[in-house]
Amino acid sequence: MYDVVRKDASSMAIYQALRVGGVHPETAALANILAEQGVVAPHSGRPFSEALLLGIGGGIGGGYFVFEFTGCPKALVIGARHQWHQTDLFLTGICERLGMPLTIRETTSAKAAATHLRAALDAGRRAIAWVDLAGLPYVQAPSDWERCWIHVAGVVGADDAAGELLLDDRGPVPWRIDAETFAAARAAIRSNKHRLMLVEAPPAAIELERAVVAGLRAGVDGLQDPPIKNFGIAAFEKWASLIADRKNKKGWPAVFRPGPDLLRALAATFHAVETNGTGGGALRPLFADFLDDAAGILRVPGLGDVAARYRELGAAWTAFAEAALPDAVPTLGETRHLLQEKERLTLARGADAIDDLSRINGRLRALEASAETAHPLSEPESLDLFAALRDRLEDIAREERAAVAELASAIDGL
């Protein structure tokens, strides 16, 4: 059974009791579960890294959508991970390739869902839960984003005296959340079906080489041969074709007019690439770390050259994201710096930085509200920015095509 941490316990006591934290929500939660169970990577004898789990799960991907949810602002959705829109398949893929038994609990009953979670915690097991991101109080999302964004978090323990759960959600100390509030967040998005995932240590030796090859192949297929042009590298090409197109009704000049819609789109662009659990560079640098590992595991030195190429791509993605929120436009530059500081504080201090995070979130909301009347960009200025971003995106898409072709060649025959 997990140590129950008293509500007035110090953050250091919480940290010592529970291993939590990481960069990318899905791989961080899974890595911490495996480490707690004593599962180590065969090639190193150390706990699985997020990079290695990311690659075994298929690595990087692509996605581009613009949604208009009922009751929500226009939403720009950019995918950077393999199966970014199906986190359950991404995580089960990792476990299946590593031979790790897993259990997925789904139910339409809130009472049954609470029973599933309670049983796991009583058995001393961590769980990964699917929730409505806006339903997590520490995220401090605007109310108009409720039931819009699916998120996963590790549930690592409970403080029954306080009626709280302890969550592993990228910060270095657990986030505390009222149990009823968490139950509501699990129930908010009906398609989640209160999903809960439990993972066990593998009963036999891990066949790491096979798992790595399977992950590489899945990632290459997803990038090169997506089901529709909103996925894979085709998604970035589609985005590039629309971002400056003044004739297409789906083009950014028509969809994201100067004002709050444009500010949100540019902020969402930066967030998707840099601060949405990617580690920066649209997950490409983290994927490069995996490729360096894979080069040794598979004894394919050429994968190291591909890793270098993806690090360059990561830098290009970062430059693109920064160009979307340039310092030359004060509102945009301040938005970027606030998003960067929010991510830094989340990863470095987590729950201990809640007051600073509240201040940042308040300022971001104020900037968005000010864009209603004081547009950060005029229409001509927005068109110039769109054209500059298009040029960068076209270059990135070409490099993405070349990089995945090199990757496919490196693993051909494995």
Order of alpha helices (4+ residues) and beta strands (2+ residues): alpha-alpha-alpha-beta-beta-alpha-beta-alpha-beta-beta-beta-beta-alpha-beta-alpha-alpha-alpha-alpha-alpha-alpha-alpha-alpha-alpha
